[in-house]
């Protein structure tokens, strides 16, 4: 199982989201901890990037 690390900036930003939506987001992120077995989460591969990796 993977570990989800939250940065302080992400913690502050998620506090600004209404509680109902925030709970849904937390539930979906918890499902991602079991990657690649992510049943129930709409995960799509990146497109338009060479090598399948996003460039920043």
Buried (B, 14 or more C-beta within 10 A) or exposed (E): EEEEEEEEEEEEEBEEEEEEEEEEEEEBBEBEEEEEEEEEBEEEEEEEEEEEEEEE
